[in-house]
Amino acid sequence: MTSDERATSRIEAKLEAIIHLLAAPMVKDLTLAQSAPLLSRLGLNRDQIAAICDTTPETVSVRLSEAKRQPTSARRRPPRAASKQSSQETAS
C-alpha cells in the first residue's frame, strides 16, 4: 500500500466517523422504519445506516423495502417533537 493509499484510507475513515456523528442525533428518536428511508434519501448505503442505527445491513434492507411498499402519504416524516410553532401555541 502506497502512502497515498494510506492517506486516502485515513481520510475515508475520518469522513465515515463525521457522517455517523452528524446522522446519529438526527435519527435518535426515530424508529428504524423511519430512520432508514431518511438516511437512504440522504445518500447513505445500507451498511452505513446499519452502523448508525446499531443493526445489521439485512435488517436495514428489509425496512427500506417495506418503506417502498407503503403509500406515499404514510412515508412522510413525522413532525419534530418540539417545534417553535407548538411552543408558541402553548405560551398563548
C-alpha positions as CSV (number, residue, x, y, z in Angstrom):
1,M,0.0,0.0,0.0
2,T,1.5,3.3,-1.0
3,S,1.5,6.4,1.2
4,D,-1.2,8.0,-0.9
5,E,-3.4,5.0,-0.5
6,R,-2.9,5.0,3.3
7,A,-3.7,8.7,3.5
8,T,-6.8,8.1,1.4
9,S,-7.9,5.3,3.7
10,R,-7.4,7.5,6.8
11,I,-9.4,10.3,5.2
12,E,-12.2,7.9,4.3
13,A,-12.3,6.6,7.9
14,K,-12.5,10.1,9.3
15,L,-15.2,11.1,6.9
16,E,-17.2,8.0,7.9
17,A,-16.9,9.0,11.6
18,I,-18.1,12.5,10.8
19,I,-21.1,11.1,8.9
20,H,-22.0,9.0,11.9
21,L,-21.6,11.9,14.3
22,L,-23.9,14.1,12.2
23,A,-26.5,11.4,11.5
24,A,-26.9,9.8,14.9
25,P,-28.6,12.8,16.7
26,M,-30.9,13.3,13.7
27,V,-32.4,9.8,14.0
28,K,-32.0,9.1,17.7
29,D,-35.8,9.5,18.4
30,L,-36.9,7.7,15.3
31,T,-37.6,4.0,14.7
32,L,-35.5,2.1,12.2
33,A,-38.5,2.1,9.9
34,Q,-38.5,5.9,10.0
35,S,-34.7,6.5,10.0
36,A,-33.6,4.0,7.3
37,P,-35.5,5.7,4.5
38,L,-34.5,9.1,5.7
39,L,-30.8,8.2,5.8
40,S,-31.1,6.5,2.5
41,R,-32.5,9.6,0.9
42,L,-29.5,11.5,2.3
43,G,-27.2,9.2,0.3
44,L,-26.1,6.7,2.9
45,N,-25.9,3.0,2.0
46,R,-27.3,0.1,4.0
47,D,-24.0,-0.6,5.7
48,Q,-23.7,3.0,6.9
49,I,-27.3,3.1,8.0
50,A,-26.8,-0.2,9.9
51,A,-23.8,1.2,11.7
52,I,-25.6,4.4,12.7
53,C,-28.7,2.5,13.9
54,D,-26.8,-0.3,15.5
55,T,-28.4,-3.1,13.5
56,T,-27.5,-5.3,10.5
57,P,-27.4,-4.3,6.9
58,E,-30.0,-7.0,6.2
59,T,-32.5,-5.5,8.6
60,V,-32.0,-2.1,7.0
61,S,-32.7,-3.6,3.6
62,V,-35.9,-5.1,4.9
63,R,-37.0,-1.7,6.4
64,L,-36.1,0.1,3.2
65,S,-38.1,-2.5,1.2
66,E,-41.1,-2.1,3.5
67,A,-40.9,1.7,3.2
68,K,-41.0,1.5,-0.6
69,R,-44.2,-0.6,-0.4
70,Q,-46.0,2.0,1.8
71,P,-48.3,4.6,0.2
72,T,-46.6,7.9,-0.3
73,S,-48.7,9.6,2.4
74,A,-47.5,7.1,5.0
75,R,-43.9,7.8,4.2
76,R,-44.0,11.4,5.3
77,R,-41.6,12.3,8.0
78,P,-43.1,12.6,11.5
79,P,-43.3,16.1,12.9
80,R,-40.5,17.1,15.3
81,A,-41.2,16.7,19.0
82,A,-40.6,20.4,19.9
83,S,-41.2,22.9,17.2
84,K,-41.3,26.6,17.6
85,Q,-44.9,26.8,16.5
86,S,-46.2,24.3,19.1
87,S,-44.2,26.1,21.8
88,Q,-45.7,29.4,20.8
89,E,-49.2,27.9,20.8
90,T,-48.7,26.6,24.3
91,A,-47.5,30.1,25.5
92,S,-50.6,31.8,24.2
